[in-house]
Amino acid sequence: VIFLLIGFIGQGLFASRFIFQWLYSEKKGESLIPVAFWYLSIFGGIGLLIYAISRKDPVIIVGQLFGIFIYLRNLILIYKNKNERN
């Protein structure tokens, strides 16, 4: 039951990133990806990864590991560029 709850929370966080990005872009009047999108992606991906491991689902495990790496890399690039500008 706990892994099912973690899976649903992870899926909720993961899905909320699209709503967050859409509302953020509407507010700014252009298509933008806010930093919070990447955090929602990471935490949602981790929740889904934990669920996939509990279910022993290699397809979801590999997909989430790959995605989490990309989300982390995007945050690294964002903060690296921000530090270079300062």
N, C-alpha and C positions, 0 to 999 in steps of 0.2 A: 504494500500500500504506500509506503514512504517513497519508493522509487516512482510510482505512478504520479504521486503528488509533485515530486521534483520534475518529472517529465512534463507535466501540465504547466508548471510555473515556468520552466525553460521555454516551452512553446509559446506561452503568453508573452514573455519578454522578447523572444525572437520575433514574433509577429508584430509587437507594439512598435518596433523600430521603424516599420514602414509607415505606420500612422504618424509617428513622431516626425519623420522626415517630410511627409506630405504636408503636415500642418506648419512646420518650420518654413518650408519652401513657399507655401501660400502667404505666410506672414511677410516674408522677404520679397515676394513677387518674382522669384527666380528659383530654378532648381538648385538646391544646395544640400550638402550632407553635413549635418552638425556632428560635433564630437560625440554627443550622447548616442548617436546612431551606432557608433563602433562599440561603446560600452554595453549597450543593449544587445548587440550582436555577440559579444564575448560572453556575457553572463547567460544569455539565452542558449548559446552554443554549449557552454559548460553544463547547464542543466540537461540539455538534450544528450550530451555525451555521457553523463552519469546514468541517465535512463537507458541509453543504448548499451552501455556496459552491463547494466543489471539484466538486460534482456538478451545479452550476448549476440547483438546484431552487428556483424562486421561492416555491413554497408553503411549504416548510420554512424558507426564509430569512425570509420575512415573519413567520411564526409565532414563530420563535425571537427575532427582533428585538423583537417586541411583548412576548413573555414576559420577556425579559431586562430590559426597561424596567420592567415591573411588579415584578419581584424586587428590582431596585435601589431602586425607590420604597419598597417595604416596609422595606428596611434603613434608608433615610433616615428614614422615620417612626419606626422603632424607636429609632434613636440620637437623634433629635430629642427624643422623649418622655423618653428616659432622661436626657438632658442637662437638660431642663426640671425634672425631679424633683430633681436634685442642686443 
